[in-house]
Amino acid sequence: MISWAPSLHRSTTLRRAVGVAASVCLVVGLANGPATGITGAGTASASPATDPGHPLAPPPVEEVLNPWTERAIRDGRPATIDENLRGIWGPPGQFFDEPSPLPDVPVGTLLKSEPFQVIFNGFVPAHVRAWRMMYVTEDVRGDRVVSTGIILLPEDGRDDAGRPVIALQETNDSAAPRCHPSSQWSGGAIGDASGIFAVGPLMQMLGAGAAVVISDIGNDAAPGVHGVFAGRYAGMALLNGLRAAYQVPGPQVNPRNEVGVFGVAGGGVGAAFALEYQPWYAPELTISATVLEALAVDQRNFVDFADGHLGSGFVLGLLVGLEAQYPELNLDEHLNPAGKALADVFRATCQTPTYFSTPFLPHSVLYEDGIRPADRAEFQEVYRVNSLGRNNPAHDPALRPPGRILVSSCARDDSFMVVTPAADARWLADTYRSQGADVHYQGLDCGNDVLLSDPYKWGTELFGMHTVSWLLDEIR
């Protein structure tokens, strides 16, 4: 990458070639494990249904490899051996030590922050400033807990106080410690798919001058299993992360500026829960626009649909993550010895490569009684409370999701990347619309023929990159 980076600014043709090549490489890399949570795709309409008011197209290569991105790559450098070793195997550092006892302060209170050097997959980009933060949020029982997160800003000469703000929720499905954004962007969790998925959208967002806030959904370095799949927990971590970001002194994130929310796949679930909770939980946050891309709307439907398919590993990942917040699932009580051993691996490792290691596995073989997890009576309530579109059953206008909402997903169940029914995403858009929300749906053609004929389109839509310019236009 570095060898050709200095000449990127000289040739539009070269920029386009590099963009296509990068897209192809990412697609090939993902083909071994599309279950990174790319969900929310399509049952059955005859053709991809695009809202005529929002005919979104793949971003021009120049929007991704924009002047800021070119400078960040051109003036960046490879990480040193010491930086790589510290990121991968070094201790997390005292920053991640939680205060004990936790102070009796409101959720969203910043506990501490510090600047840090961005190192991503062995590369140190230039012209980006970063802060890590620790703040107070709450778990699904309403108990105060700690989360960490990061703030990223470009060095582009703009006034920080005037930047639009984006809360980006990654496709972060890992249950183990030190797998989350704080690690990914400081030299750890190398190769994790959720960080790779975020690179393209971040290039667009930072290139447009946005301040980007990313929650770890819990303390990245805390021992034990992380409950990133729990929707209420993830949604409140996003909202409280925004509250805390306004208190970090260095980046000057401005609470008076418009806020956009961007969530893909597992991150889309947390983003959507944040959207549903904002009217009553964080009404002071001005969320003007939200992108929800390829998300699992109904958890039981996801488990039922993905079980035994290419994304089968994410079924166990989901259950392990939910159990961290809902111990009543008590997985080990139901799993057989092989299932227990596999669950222990999932609890202790990042999603890449672990979640990709069991494609097509039928999960009934992991349970003592042979009952599939989608059909287990004791799991149904946890599925229900972690499904979207059910938090405003009376359609109270005061509780409708705020701002303009774009739901984007594969329109049909015709791609190997699809691990949740397409109908679910359309149902969510219809449900929000029935509550009075300003919501639009864009169905995507994710067919395998598109992968072969137009890999740039297929890859950029996979990462939600076709929605970023719309989101930026809404909040600038």
VENTA-V832783 format. One record per backbone hydrogen bond with DSSP energy under -0.5 kcal/mol. CO is the residue of the C=O (numbers start at 1). NH is the residue of the N-H. Records with the same first field share a line. If there is no record, write none. Layout:
BEGIN
CO->NH, NH
END
This chain:
BEGIN
1->4, 5
2->6
4->7
5->8
7->10, 11
8->11
11->15
12->16
13->17
14->18
15->19
16->20
17->21
18->22
19->23
20->24
21->25
22->26
23->27
24->28
25->29
26->30
27->31
29->32
30->33
33->36
34->38
37->39
38->419
42->44, 413
48->50
49->51, 443
51->54
54->56
60->63, 64
61->64, 65
64->66
66->70
67->71
68->72
69->73
70->74
71->75
72->126
73->76
77->124
80->84
81->85
82->86
83->87
84->88
85->89, 90
86->90
93->96
94->97
103->105
106->109
109->136
112->134
114->132
116->118
119->121, 187
120->123
122->79
123->120, 125
124->77
127->155
129->153
130->116
131->151
132->114
133->149
134->111, 112
135->147
136->108
137->145
139->142
143->139
145->137
146->219
147->135
148->216
149->133
150->214
151->131
152->212
153->129
154->156
158->160
159->162
160->163
164->211
165->260
166->168, 213
167->169, 262
168->170
169->264
170->172
171->173
175->226
176->179
180->183, 184
181->185
183->186, 188
184->121, 187
185->119
189->192
192->195, 196
193->197
194->198
195->199
196->199, 200
197->201
198->202
199->203
200->204
201->205
202->206
203->207
204->208
205->210
206->209
210->212
211->166
212->152
213->168
214->150
218->148, 220
219->222
220->178
226->228
227->230
229->231
230->234
231->235
232->236
233->237
234->238
235->239
236->240
237->241
238->242
239->243
240->244
241->245
242->246
244->247, 248
245->248
248->252
253->255
254->257
258->165
259->288, 289
260->167
261->291
262->169
263->293
264->267
265->268, 269
266->270
267->271
268->272
269->273
270->274
271->275
272->276
273->277
274->278
275->279, 402
277->280, 281
278->282
282->285
285->287
286->259, 288
288->404
289->261
290->406
291->263, 293
292->408
293->265
294->39
295->297
297->299, 388
298->302
299->303
300->304
301->305
302->306
303->307
306->309
309->312, 360
311->314
312->315, 316
313->317
314->318
315->319
316->320
317->321
318->322
319->323
320->324
321->325
322->325, 326
326->329
327->330
330->333, 334
331->334, 335
334->368
336->340
337->341
338->342
339->343
340->344
341->345
342->346
343->347
344->348
345->348, 349
346->349
349->175, 176
350->354
351->353, 355, 356
353->356
354->357
356->359
358->361
361->308, 363
362->365
363->366
364->367
366->336
367->370
372->375
373->376
376->379, 380
377->380
379->383
380->384
381->385
382->386
383->299, 386
384->387
392->395
396->399
397->400
403->438
404->290
405->407, 440
406->292, 408
407->442
408->294
409->444
411->45
412->42, 414
414->448
415->418
420->41
421->424, 425
422->425, 426
423->427
424->428
425->429
426->430
427->431
428->432
429->433
430->434
431->435
432->435, 437
433->436
437->439
438->405
440->407
441->51
442->409
444->411, 446
447->450, 451
448->452
449->453
450->454
454->458
455->459
456->460
457->461
458->462
459->463
460->465, 466
461->464
464->467
465->468
467->471
468->472
469->473
470->474
471->475
472->476
END
